[in-house]
Amino acid sequence: MLIGVIADDFTGASDIANTLAKGVAPEGGLATAQFPGVPTKPAPDHVEAGVISLKSRTAPIDEAVAESLAALEWLLEQGCQQIIFKYCSTFDSTSDGNIGPVGQALALAMNARGVVVCPAFPTVGRTVYQGHLFVFDKLLSESGMQNHPLTPMTDPDIRRFLSLQTEWGVGHVAQATVNAGSDRVAQALAEDASAGNMFSVVDATSDEDLLTIGEALQDASLITGGSGIALGLPRNFIRKRLARGGETTLDAQAGPDAILAGSCSGATRGQVDLHEGAHPCYAIDVPKVMSGDITAETLVNYIVEHQGKQPLVYSSGTPEAVKEIQNTYGREKVAATLDALFADTARQLIQNGYRKIVVAGGETSGAVAQAVAEELGNPAMQIGPEIDPGVPVLKVGETDAVLLALKSGNFGAPDFFSKALSIMGTK
């Protein structure tokens, strides 16, 4: 294995796995697999990039650090020459969150300094300029992320925000330096390291910038960022003839399908609204879930009743409605209860012969992916074709495999749900 990724949630893991598998023309990408949690056995021999999906984004700091270090140990045992700590392209965290502590622990373990911090993903509108994170033409703090129920982002200055999470220095490589080319970027990172900065926030406003940064990082042992930071990394290994390159494909899958949505983002709510115009959709009453009146059996019965019609069950709501429910029952309790509901629903769907499941929402995707993997004996997940930027099809298992699409809340075109099922295969 050449590249190892430690991702702090499941949709983020799928996102960067897609980037590594796709690569850029003409070289292509790496043979990539995604693992639900830290594996207990060696990776398959053909895997060139391994992505470990953790659920550490909102976990207690000590737990997030311990899991990430365990993932690092396994990846290094597989021979990885480069490690990426992957977080969301909207830097989902809090002032006392996990990105800084996890990045610091990994850097200390690998004796790395001047480690790149770059959440940019221009394809979906995430750019970094003068150390500030933008979502399209809005600062992160004005993009809607300030209303996130778990990780409200109220400060777009990544340098300042990260400085709240680590006692080490945070440097900056500006856009003008990136424009000057990969050699100049590498020099600036070395200068930051010499100045005692553990991290360096690097500007990027285009895919071309990410390719420049990727070339500058060809010998870096540790990198942190969103999935975009991996865009130029596969070709470094392909050009050195350490990897084969090319494209990955998957066979379509027959069998019934289902859609599970647990995201409250504006993008997901729009996708639900569009899907609801032509397909059966079931809005989950969260208070009834909390009281036990709605269970996984309720959702499975609805999905089975509408088999063949792309049925969707969802718990998406406006920020105001979500906040009211959280105030009534407690944020952590609501999140844990809904995660368990969707996980149990996925298990029962697998047991009922469902082999194509589309999921929206990072926490929901994590719960569903873990449940599906456990149901099938925790196999590696093969990365398949891209549905929309940052969202591939995942194949779980070989015999009687299950296809998954795990979508972060803000990702995907308005018709994402139907598009995903179309790519997955026939009914």
TORKOL-4160 file (C-alpha; in steps of 0.2 Angstrom, whole numbers, padded with zeros to 4 digits, m for minus):
427
<pt num="1" X="0000" Y="0000" Z="0000"/>
<pt num="2" X="0007" Y="0017" Z="m0005"/>
<pt num="3" X="m0006" Y="0030" Z="0002"/>
<pt num="4" X="m0015" Y="0028" Z="0019"/>
<pt num="5" X="m0030" Y="0039" Z="0024"/>
<pt num="6" X="m0037" Y="0042" Z="0041"/>
<pt num="7" X="m0054" Y="0049" Z="0038"/>
<pt num="8" X="m0065" Y="0057" Z="0053"/>
<pt num="9" X="m0081" Y="0051" Z="0045"/>
<pt num="10" X="m0088" Y="0039" Z="0033"/>
<pt num="11" X="m0094" Y="0051" Z="0019"/>
<pt num="12" X="m0077" Y="0060" Z="0020"/>
<pt num="13" X="m0069" Y="0043" Z="0018"/>
<pt num="14" X="m0079" Y="0039" Z="0002"/>
<pt num="15" X="m0076" Y="0056" Z="m0004"/>
<pt num="16" X="m0057" Y="0055" Z="m0003"/>
<pt num="17" X="m0057" Y="0037" Z="m0009"/>
<pt num="18" X="m0066" Y="0043" Z="m0024"/>
<pt num="19" X="m0052" Y="0056" Z="m0027"/>
<pt num="20" X="m0038" Y="0043" Z="m0025"/>
<pt num="21" X="m0047" Y="0030" Z="m0037"/>
<pt num="22" X="m0051" Y="0043" Z="m0050"/>
<pt num="23" X="m0034" Y="0053" Z="m0050"/>
<pt num="24" X="m0031" Y="0065" Z="m0065"/>
<pt num="25" X="m0029" Y="0062" Z="m0084"/>
<pt num="26" X="m0019" Y="0054" Z="m0091"/>
<pt num="27" X="m0012" Y="0044" Z="m0077"/>
<pt num="28" X="m0028" Y="0040" Z="m0068"/>
<pt num="29" X="m0029" Y="0034" Z="m0050"/>
<pt num="30" X="m0024" Y="0021" Z="m0038"/>
<pt num="31" X="m0033" Y="0004" Z="m0034"/>
<pt num="32" X="m0042" Y="0010" Z="m0018"/>
<pt num="33" X="m0052" Y="0002" Z="m0004"/>
<pt num="34" X="m0061" Y="0009" Z="0011"/>
<pt num="35" X="m0061" Y="0000" Z="0027"/>
<pt num="36" X="m0075" Y="0003" Z="0041"/>
<pt num="37" X="m0064" Y="0006" Z="0056"/>
<pt num="38" X="m0047" Y="0000" Z="0059"/>
<pt num="39" X="m0045" Y="m0017" Z="0051"/>
<pt num="40" X="m0039" Y="m0033" Z="0061"/>
<pt num="41" X="m0030" Y="m0041" Z="0046"/>
<pt num="42" X="m0019" Y="m0036" Z="0032"/>
<pt num="43" X="m0026" Y="m0027" Z="0017"/>
<pt num="44" X="m0028" Y="m0036" Z="0000"/>
<pt num="45" X="m0012" Y="m0037" Z="m0010"/>
<pt num="46" X="m0019" Y="m0027" Z="m0024"/>
<pt num="47" X="m0024" Y="m0011" Z="m0014"/>
<pt num="48" X="m0013" Y="0004" Z="m0017"/>
<pt num="49" X="m0023" Y="0016" Z="m0007"/>
<pt num="50" X="m0032" Y="0012" Z="0009"/>
<pt num="51" X="m0045" Y="0023" Z="0017"/>
<pt num="52" X="m0049" Y="0020" Z="0035"/>
<pt num="53" X="m0067" Y="0027" Z="0040"/>
<pt num="54" X="m0068" Y="0032" Z="0058"/>
<pt num="55" X="m0082" Y="0041" Z="0067"/>
<pt num="56" X="m0071" Y="0053" Z="0076"/>
<pt num="57" X="m0077" Y="0070" Z="0070"/>
<pt num="58" X="m0088" Y="0073" Z="0085"/>
<pt num="59" X="m0080" Y="0060" Z="0097"/>
<pt num="60" X="m0072" Y="0065" Z="0113"/>
<pt num="61" X="m0054" Y="0071" Z="0110"/>
<pt num="62" X="m0045" Y="0057" Z="0119"/>
<pt num="63" X="m0055" Y="0044" Z="0109"/>
<pt num="64" X="m0053" Y="0052" Z="0092"/>
<pt num="65" X="m0034" Y="0053" Z="0095"/>
<pt num="66" X="m0033" Y="0035" Z="0101"/>
<pt num="67" X="m0043" Y="0029" Z="0086"/>
<pt num="68" X="m0032" Y="0039" Z="0074"/>
<pt num="69" X="m0016" Y="0033" Z="0081"/>
<pt num="70" X="m0022" Y="0015" Z="0080"/>
<pt num="71" X="m0027" Y="0018" Z="0061"/>
<pt num="72" X="m0009" Y="0026" Z="0058"/>
<pt num="73" X="m0001" Y="0010" Z="0066"/>
<pt num="74" X="m0011" Y="m0001" Z="0054"/>
<pt num="75" X="m0008" Y="0009" Z="0039"/>
<pt num="76" X="0011" Y="0010" Z="0042"/>
<pt num="77" X="0011" Y="m0009" Z="0044"/>
<pt num="78" X="0004" Y="m0010" Z="0027"/>
<pt num="79" X="0019" Y="m0001" Z="0020"/>
<pt num="80" X="0011" Y="0016" Z="0017"/>
<pt num="81" X="0023" Y="0029" Z="0011"/>
<pt num="82" X="0011" Y="0044" Z="0014"/>
<pt num="83" X="m0002" Y="0047" Z="0027"/>
<pt num="84" X="m0017" Y="0059" Z="0025"/>
<pt num="85" X="m0028" Y="0065" Z="0039"/>
<pt num="86" X="m0044" Y="0068" Z="0030"/>
<pt num="87" X="m0058" Y="0080" Z="0037"/>
<pt num="88" X="m0072" Y="0089" Z="0029"/>
<pt num="89" X="m0070" Y="0103" Z="0016"/>
<pt num="90" X="m0080" Y="0114" Z="0027"/>
<pt num="91" X="m0067" Y="0110" Z="0042"/>
<pt num="92" X="m0081" Y="0104" Z="0053"/>
<pt num="93" X="m0076" Y="0106" Z="0070"/>
<pt num="94" X="m0078" Y="0117" Z="0086"/>
<pt num="95" X="m0065" Y="0128" Z="0095"/>
<pt num="96" X="m0061" Y="0114" Z="0106"/>
<pt num="97" X="m0064" Y="0101" Z="0093"/>
<pt num="98" X="m0053" Y="0086" Z="0086"/>
<pt num="99" X="m0044" Y="0092" Z="0070"/>
<pt num="100" X="m0030" Y="0101" Z="0079"/>
<pt num="101" X="m0027" Y="0087" Z="0093"/>
<pt num="102" X="m0028" Y="0073" Z="0080"/>
<pt num="103" X="m0017" Y="0082" Z="0068"/>
<pt num="104" X="m0005" Y="0086" Z="0081"/>
<pt num="105" X="m0004" Y="0068" Z="0088"/>
<pt num="106" X="m0001" Y="0061" Z="0070"/>
<pt num="107" X="0013" Y="0074" Z="0067"/>
<pt num="108" X="0021" Y="0070" Z="0083"/>
<pt num="109" X="0020" Y="0051" Z="0080"/>
<pt num="110" X="0028" Y="0054" Z="0063"/>
<pt num="111" X="0040" Y="0068" Z="0068"/>
<pt num="112" X="0032" Y="0079" Z="0055"/>
<pt num="113" X="0032" Y="0098" Z="0054"/>
<pt num="114" X="0026" Y="0111" Z="0042"/>
<pt num="115" X="0011" Y="0099" Z="0039"/>
<pt num="116" X="m0001" Y="0105" Z="0026"/>
<pt num="117" X="m0018" Y="0110" Z="0031"/>
<pt num="118" X="m0029" Y="0112" Z="0015"/>
<pt num="119" X="m0048" Y="0109" Z="0016"/>
<pt num="120" X="m0051" Y="0116" Z="m0002"/>
<pt num="121" X="m0062" Y="0107" Z="m0014"/>
<pt num="122" X="m0065" Y="0119" Z="m0028"/>
<pt num="123" X="m0075" Y="0107" Z="m0038"/>
<pt num="124" X="m0089" Y="0109" Z="m0025"/>
<pt num="125" X="m0085" Y="0127" Z="m0021"/>
<pt num="126" X="m0074" Y="0125" Z="m0006"/>
<pt num="127" X="m0059" Y="0137" Z="m0008"/>
<pt num="128" X="m0045" Y="0144" Z="0003"/>
<pt num="129" X="m0039" Y="0161" Z="0001"/>
<pt num="130" X="m0028" Y="0171" Z="0013"/>
<pt num="131" X="m0031" Y="0157" Z="0025"/>
<pt num="132" X="m0050" Y="0160" Z="0025"/>
<pt num="133" X="m0062" Y="0146" Z="0019"/>
<pt num="134" X="m0075" Y="0150" Z="0007"/>
<pt num="135" X="m0091" Y="0140" Z="0001"/>
<pt num="136" X="m0093" Y="0147" Z="m0017"/>
<pt num="137" X="m0094" Y="0166" Z="m0015"/>
<pt num="138" X="m0098" Y="0166" Z="0004"/>
<pt num="139" X="m0086" Y="0165" Z="0019"/>
<pt num="140" X="m0088" Y="0149" Z="0028"/>
<pt num="141" X="m0096" Y="0158" Z="0043"/>
<pt num="142" X="m0110" Y="0165" Z="0031"/>
<pt num="143" X="m0113" Y="0149" Z="0021"/>
<pt num="144" X="m0125" Y="0140" Z="0032"/>
<pt num="145" X="m0112" Y="0130" Z="0041"/>
<pt num="146" X="m0114" Y="0142" Z="0056"/>
<pt num="147" X="m0130" Y="0133" Z="0059"/>
<pt num="148" X="m0123" Y="0116" Z="0059"/>
<pt num="149" X="m0131" Y="0106" Z="0073"/>
<pt num="150" X="m0115" Y="0097" Z="0079"/>
<pt num="151" X="m0101" Y="0108" Z="0072"/>
<pt num="152" X="m0106" Y="0126" Z="0069"/>
<pt num="153" X="m0092" Y="0135" Z="0060"/>
<pt num="154" X="m0093" Y="0153" Z="0065"/>
<pt num="155" X="m0075" Y="0158" Z="0060"/>
<pt num="156" X="m0068" Y="0156" Z="0042"/>
<pt num="157" X="m0050" Y="0160" Z="0047"/>
<pt num="158" X="m0043" Y="0142" Z="0047"/>
<pt num="159" X="m0026" Y="0149" Z="0054"/>
<pt num="160" X="m0035" Y="0157" Z="0069"/>
<pt num="161" X="m0047" Y="0143" Z="0072"/>
<pt num="162" X="m0034" Y="0129" Z="0071"/>
<pt num="163" X="m0023" Y="0139" Z="0083"/>
<pt num="164" X="m0037" Y="0137" Z="0096"/>
<pt num="165" X="m0035" Y="0118" Z="0095"/>
<pt num="166" X="m0016" Y="0116" Z="0096"/>
<pt num="167" X="m0001" Y="0124" Z="0106"/>
<pt num="168" X="0010" Y="0123" Z="0091"/>
<pt num="169" X="0012" Y="0136" Z="0078"/>
<pt num="170" X="0001" Y="0138" Z="0062"/>
<pt num="171" X="0009" Y="0145" Z="0047"/>
<pt num="172" X="0002" Y="0151" Z="0030"/>
<pt num="173" X="0007" Y="0148" Z="0012"/>
<pt num="174" X="m0002" Y="0161" Z="0002"/>
<pt num="175" X="m0010" Y="0160" Z="m0015"/>
<pt num="176" X="0005" Y="0170" Z="m0023"/>
<pt num="177" X="0017" Y="0157" Z="m0017"/>
<pt num="178" X="0006" Y="0143" Z="m0024"/>
<pt num="179" X="0005" Y="0153" Z="m0041"/>
<pt num="180" X="0024" Y="0152" Z="m0041"/>
<pt num="181" X="0024" Y="0133" Z="m0043"/>
<pt num="182" X="0027" Y="0117" Z="m0033"/>
<pt num="183" X="0046" Y="0121" Z="m0029"/>
<pt num="184" X="0041" Y="0137" Z="m0021"/>
<pt num="185" X="0027" Y="0129" Z="m0011"/>
<pt num="186" X="0039" Y="0115" Z="m0005"/>
<pt num="187" X="0052" Y="0129" Z="0000"/>
<pt num="188" X="0038" Y="0139" Z="0010"/>
<pt num="189" X="0033" Y="0123" Z="0019"/>
<pt num="190" X="0051" Y="0119" Z="0024"/>
<pt num="191" X="0053" Y="0137" Z="0030"/>
<pt num="192" X="0037" Y="0135" Z="0041"/>
<pt num="193" X="0044" Y="0119" Z="0048"/>
<pt num="194" X="0060" Y="0128" Z="0052"/>
<pt num="195" X="0051" Y="0142" Z="0060"/>
<pt num="196" X="0043" Y="0129" Z="0072"/>
<pt num="197" X="0026" Y="0129" Z="0064"/>
<pt num="198" X="0018" Y="0111" Z="0065"/>
<pt num="199" X="0005" Y="0116" Z="0053"/>
<pt num="200" X="0004" Y="0127" Z="0037"/>
<pt num="201" X="m0013" Y="0132" Z="0030"/>
<pt num="202" X="m0011" Y="0133" Z="0011"/>
<pt num="203" X="m0022" Y="0143" Z="m0001"/>
<pt num="204" X="m0030" Y="0134" Z="m0015"/>
<pt num="205" X="m0044" Y="0142" Z="m0027"/>
<pt num="206" X="m0043" Y="0129" Z="m0041"/>
<pt num="207" X="m0040" Y="0111" Z="m0046"/>
<pt num="208" X="m0024" Y="0117" Z="m0054"/>
<pt num="209" X="m0018" Y="0124" Z="m0037"/>
<pt num="210" X="m0021" Y="0107" Z="m0029"/>
<pt num="211" X="m0011" Y="0099" Z="m0042"/>
<pt num="212" X="0003" Y="0111" Z="m0039"/>
<pt num="213" X="0002" Y="0107" Z="m0020"/>
<pt num="214" X="0001" Y="0089" Z="m0024"/>
<pt num="215" X="0018" Y="0089" Z="m0033"/>
<pt num="216" X="0026" Y="0099" Z="m0019"/>
<pt num="217" X="0020" Y="0085" Z="m0007"/>
<pt num="218" X="0027" Y="0071" Z="m0016"/>
<pt num="219" X="0040" Y="0067" Z="m0002"/>
<pt num="220" X="0028" Y="0073" Z="0012"/>
<pt num="221" X="0025" Y="0059" Z="0025"/>
<pt num="222" X="0009" Y="0067" Z="0033"/>
<pt num="223" X="m0004" Y="0078" Z="0024"/>
<pt num="224" X="m0020" Y="0085" Z="0031"/>
<pt num="225" X="m0035" Y="0092" Z="0022"/>
<pt num="226" X="m0051" Y="0089" Z="0013"/>
<pt num="227" X="m0053" Y="0076" Z="m0002"/>
<pt num="228" X="m0046" Y="0089" Z="m0014"/>
<pt num="229" X="m0029" Y="0088" Z="m0007"/>
<pt num="230" X="m0027" Y="0070" Z="m0013"/>
<pt num="231" X="m0031" Y="0076" Z="m0031"/>
<pt num="232" X="m0012" Y="0076" Z="m0037"/>
<pt num="233" X="m0005" Y="0063" Z="m0026"/>
<pt num="234" X="m0009" Y="0047" Z="m0036"/>
<pt num="235" X="0001" Y="0053" Z="m0051"/>
<pt num="236" X="0017" Y="0055" Z="m0040"/>
<pt num="237" X="0017" Y="0037" Z="m0037"/>
<pt num="238" X="0012" Y="0032" Z="m0055"/>
<pt num="239" X="0025" Y="0043" Z="m0063"/>
<pt num="240" X="0038" Y="0034" Z="m0052"/>
<pt num="241" X="0031" Y="0017" Z="m0058"/>
<pt num="242" X="0026" Y="0012" Z="m0041"/>
<pt num="243" X="0007" Y="0011" Z="m0046"/>
<pt num="244" X="m0002" Y="0005" Z="m0061"/>
<pt num="245" X="m0014" Y="0019" Z="m0064"/>
<pt num="246" X="m0030" Y="0019" Z="m0074"/>
<pt num="247" X="m0048" Y="0019" Z="m0070"/>
<pt num="248" X="m0059" Y="0008" Z="m0058"/>
<pt num="249" X="m0076" Y="0000" Z="m0063"/>
<pt num="250" X="m0090" Y="m0010" Z="m0055"/>
<pt num="251" X="m0103" Y="m0021" Z="m0062"/>
<pt num="252" X="m0121" Y="m0015" Z="m0060"/>
<pt num="253" X="m0131" Y="m0024" Z="m0046"/>
<pt num="254" X="m0149" Y="m0031" Z="m0047"/>
<pt num="255" X="m0161" Y="m0031" Z="m0033"/>
<pt num="256" X="m0172" Y="m0019" Z="m0023"/>
<pt num="257" X="m0166" Y="m0002" Z="m0017"/>
<pt num="258" X="m0169" Y="0010" Z="m0003"/>
<pt num="259" X="m0164" Y="0028" Z="0001"/>
<pt num="260" X="m0160" Y="0034" Z="0019"/>
<pt num="261" X="m0158" Y="0052" Z="0023"/>
<pt num="262" X="m0152" Y="0059" Z="0040"/>
<pt num="263" X="m0145" Y="0076" Z="0035"/>
<pt num="264" X="m0152" Y="0093" Z="0039"/>
<pt num="265" X="m0142" Y="0102" Z="0026"/>
<pt num="266" X="m0150" Y="0113" Z="0014"/>
<pt num="267" X="m0143" Y="0103" Z="m0001"/>
<pt num="268" X="m0151" Y="0087" Z="0006"/>
<pt num="269" X="m0168" Y="0095" Z="0010"/>
<pt num="270" X="m0168" Y="0101" Z="m0008"/>
<pt num="271" X="m0164" Y="0083" Z="m0014"/>
<pt num="272" X="m0178" Y="0076" Z="m0003"/>
<pt num="273" X="m0190" Y="0089" Z="m0010"/>
<pt num="274" X="m0186" Y="0085" Z="m0028"/>
<pt num="275" X="m0187" Y="0066" Z="m0025"/>
<pt num="276" X="m0204" Y="0068" Z="m0016"/>
<pt num="277" X="m0212" Y="0075" Z="m0031"/>
<pt num="278" X="m0211" Y="0058" Z="m0040"/>
<pt num="279" X="m0207" Y="0044" Z="m0027"/>
<pt num="280" X="m0214" Y="0038" Z="m0011"/>
<pt num="281" X="m0206" Y="0047" Z="0004"/>
<pt num="282" X="m0208" Y="0045" Z="0022"/>
<pt num="283" X="m0205" Y="0059" Z="0034"/>
<pt num="284" X="m0198" Y="0052" Z="0051"/>
<pt num="285" X="m0207" Y="0060" Z="0066"/>
<pt num="286" X="m0192" Y="0061" Z="0078"/>
<pt num="287" X="m0202" Y="0063" Z="0094"/>
<pt num="288" X="m0211" Y="0047" Z="0090"/>
<pt num="289" X="m0193" Y="0039" Z="0087"/>
<pt num="290" X="m0188" Y="0045" Z="0104"/>
<pt num="291" X="m0204" Y="0038" Z="0112"/>
<pt num="292" X="m0202" Y="0021" Z="0103"/>
<pt num="293" X="m0217" Y="0023" Z="0093"/>
<pt num="294" X="m0207" Y="0023" Z="0076"/>
<pt num="295" X="m0194" Y="0009" Z="0075"/>
<pt num="296" X="m0183" Y="0001" Z="0061"/>
<pt num="297" X="m0197" Y="m0011" Z="0058"/>
<pt num="298" X="m0208" Y="0004" Z="0054"/>
<pt num="299" X="m0196" Y="0011" Z="0041"/>
<pt num="300" X="m0192" Y="m0006" Z="0033"/>
<pt num="301" X="m0211" Y="m0010" Z="0031"/>
<pt num="302" X="m0213" Y="0007" Z="0022"/>
<pt num="303" X="m0198" Y="0003" Z="0010"/>
<pt num="304" X="m0204" Y="m0015" Z="0007"/>
<pt num="305" X="m0222" Y="m0009" Z="0003"/>
<pt num="306" X="m0215" Y="0003" Z="m0010"/>
<pt num="307" X="m0202" Y="m0008" Z="m0017"/>
<pt num="308" X="m0197" Y="m0004" Z="m0035"/>
<pt num="309" X="m0202" Y="0014" Z="m0033"/>
<pt num="310" X="m0186" Y="0021" Z="m0026"/>
<pt num="311" X="m0193" Y="0024" Z="m0008"/>
<pt num="312" X="m0185" Y="0037" Z="0003"/>
<pt num="313" X="m0186" Y="0038" Z="0022"/>
<pt num="314" X="m0179" Y="0054" Z="0030"/>
<pt num="315" X="m0177" Y="0064" Z="0046"/>
<pt num="316" X="m0171" Y="0080" Z="0038"/>
<pt num="317" X="m0178" Y="0096" Z="0045"/>
<pt num="318" X="m0175" Y="0115" Z="0046"/>
<pt num="319" X="m0162" Y="0121" Z="0058"/>
<pt num="320" X="m0176" Y="0129" Z="0069"/>
<pt num="321" X="m0185" Y="0112" Z="0070"/>
<pt num="322" X="m0169" Y="0102" Z="0073"/>
<pt num="323" X="m0164" Y="0114" Z="0087"/>
<pt num="324" X="m0181" Y="0113" Z="0095"/>
<pt num="325" X="m0180" Y="0094" Z="0096"/>
<pt num="326" X="m0162" Y="0094" Z="0102"/>
<pt num="327" X="m0167" Y="0106" Z="0116"/>
<pt num="328" X="m0181" Y="0095" Z="0121"/>
<pt num="329" X="m0172" Y="0078" Z="0121"/>
<pt num="330" X="m0153" Y="0083" Z="0121"/>
<pt num="331" X="m0142" Y="0084" Z="0106"/>
<pt num="332" X="m0132" Y="0069" Z="0109"/>
<pt num="333" X="m0147" Y="0058" Z="0113"/>
<pt num="334" X="m0156" Y="0063" Z="0097"/>
<pt num="335" X="m0141" Y="0060" Z="0086"/>
<pt num="336" X="m0137" Y="0043" Z="0094"/>
<pt num="337" X="m0155" Y="0037" Z="0093"/>
<pt num="338" X="m0157" Y="0042" Z="0075"/>
<pt num="339" X="m0140" Y="0034" Z="0071"/>
<pt num="340" X="m0146" Y="0017" Z="0079"/>
<pt num="341" X="m0162" Y="0019" Z="0070"/>
<pt num="342" X="m0154" Y="0020" Z="0052"/>
<pt num="343" X="m0141" Y="0007" Z="0057"/>
<pt num="344" X="m0155" Y="m0006" Z="0062"/>
<pt num="345" X="m0165" Y="m0001" Z="0046"/>
<pt num="346" X="m0150" Y="m0005" Z="0035"/>
<pt num="347" X="m0147" Y="m0022" Z="0044"/>
<pt num="348" X="m0165" Y="m0027" Z="0041"/>
<pt num="349" X="m0165" Y="m0021" Z="0023"/>
<pt num="350" X="m0149" Y="m0032" Z="0020"/>
<pt num="351" X="m0158" Y="m0047" Z="0028"/>
<pt num="352" X="m0173" Y="m0044" Z="0017"/>
<pt num="353" X="m0162" Y="m0045" Z="0001"/>
<pt num="354" X="m0159" Y="m0026" Z="m0002"/>
<pt num="355" X="m0143" Y="m0024" Z="m0011"/>
<pt num="356" X="m0143" Y="m0005" Z="m0016"/>
<pt num="357" X="m0144" Y="0008" Z="m0002"/>
<pt num="358" X="m0141" Y="0027" Z="m0004"/>
<pt num="359" X="m0137" Y="0037" Z="0012"/>
<pt num="360" X="m0137" Y="0055" Z="0015"/>
<pt num="361" X="m0128" Y="0063" Z="0030"/>
<pt num="362" X="m0111" Y="0060" Z="0037"/>
<pt num="363" X="m0116" Y="0053" Z="0054"/>
<pt num="364" X="m0130" Y="0043" Z="0046"/>
<pt num="365" X="m0118" Y="0036" Z="0033"/>
<pt num="366" X="m0106" Y="0031" Z="0046"/>
<pt num="367" X="m0120" Y="0021" Z="0056"/>
<pt num="368" X="m0126" Y="0013" Z="0040"/>
<pt num="369" X="m0109" Y="0008" Z="0033"/>
<pt num="370" X="m0104" Y="0001" Z="0049"/>
<pt num="371" X="m0120" Y="m0009" Z="0050"/>
<pt num="372" X="m0119" Y="m0016" Z="0033"/>
<pt num="373" X="m0100" Y="m0020" Z="0035"/>
<pt num="374" X="m0104" Y="m0030" Z="0051"/>
<pt num="375" X="m0119" Y="m0039" Z="0043"/>
<pt num="376" X="m0107" Y="m0045" Z="0029"/>
<pt num="377" X="m0092" Y="m0049" Z="0040"/>
<pt num="378" X="m0082" Y="m0032" Z="0039"/>
<pt num="379" X="m0075" Y="m0034" Z="0021"/>
<pt num="380" X="m0065" Y="m0020" Z="0012"/>
<pt num="381" X="m0076" Y="m0008" Z="0002"/>
<pt num="382" X="m0071" Y="m0007" Z="m0016"/>
<pt num="383" X="m0072" Y="0011" Z="m0024"/>
<pt num="384" X="m0082" Y="0011" Z="m0040"/>
<pt num="385" X="m0088" Y="0025" Z="m0052"/>
<pt num="386" X="m0092" Y="0043" Z="m0047"/>
<pt num="387" X="m0110" Y="0048" Z="m0045"/>
<pt num="388" X="m0107" Y="0066" Z="m0042"/>
<pt num="389" X="m0091" Y="0076" Z="m0037"/>
<pt num="390" X="m0084" Y="0068" Z="m0021"/>
<pt num="391" X="m0097" Y="0053" Z="m0020"/>
<pt num="392" X="m0093" Y="0036" Z="m0028"/>
<pt num="393" X="m0102" Y="0020" Z="m0028"/>
<pt num="394" X="m0095" Y="0008" Z="m0014"/>
<pt num="395" X="m0095" Y="m0011" Z="m0016"/>
<pt num="396" X="m0096" Y="m0020" Z="0000"/>
<pt num="397" X="m0091" Y="m0039" Z="m0001"/>
<pt num="398" X="m0089" Y="m0050" Z="m0016"/>
<pt num="399" X="m0102" Y="m0064" Z="m0016"/>
<pt num="400" X="m0119" Y="m0056" Z="m0015"/>
<pt num="401" X="m0112" Y="m0039" Z="m0013"/>
<pt num="402" X="m0120" Y="m0023" Z="m0007"/>
<pt num="403" X="m0118" Y="m0007" Z="m0016"/>
<pt num="404" X="m0118" Y="0009" Z="m0006"/>
<pt num="405" X="m0118" Y="0028" Z="m0010"/>
<pt num="406" X="m0113" Y="0038" Z="0006"/>
<pt num="407" X="m0117" Y="0056" Z="0003"/>
<pt num="408" X="m0111" Y="0071" Z="0014"/>
<pt num="409" X="m0126" Y="0082" Z="0018"/>
<pt num="410" X="m0120" Y="0096" Z="0007"/>
<pt num="411" X="m0115" Y="0086" Z="m0008"/>
<pt num="412" X="m0123" Y="0080" Z="m0024"/>
<pt num="413" X="m0134" Y="0087" Z="m0038"/>
<pt num="414" X="m0153" Y="0090" Z="m0035"/>
<pt num="415" X="m0157" Y="0073" Z="m0043"/>
<pt num="416" X="m0143" Y="0064" Z="m0033"/>
<pt num="417" X="m0154" Y="0050" Z="m0026"/>
<pt num="418" X="m0161" Y="0044" Z="m0043"/>
<pt num="419" X="m0145" Y="0047" Z="m0052"/>
<pt num="420" X="m0136" Y="0036" Z="m0039"/>
<pt num="421" X="m0148" Y="0022" Z="m0041"/>
<pt num="422" X="m0147" Y="0022" Z="m0059"/>
<pt num="423" X="m0128" Y="0021" Z="m0059"/>
<pt num="424" X="m0130" Y="0006" Z="m0046"/>
<pt num="425" X="m0140" Y="m0004" Z="m0058"/>
<pt num="426" X="m0157" Y="m0011" Z="m0063"/>
<pt num="427" X="m0171" Y="m0013" Z="m0051"/>
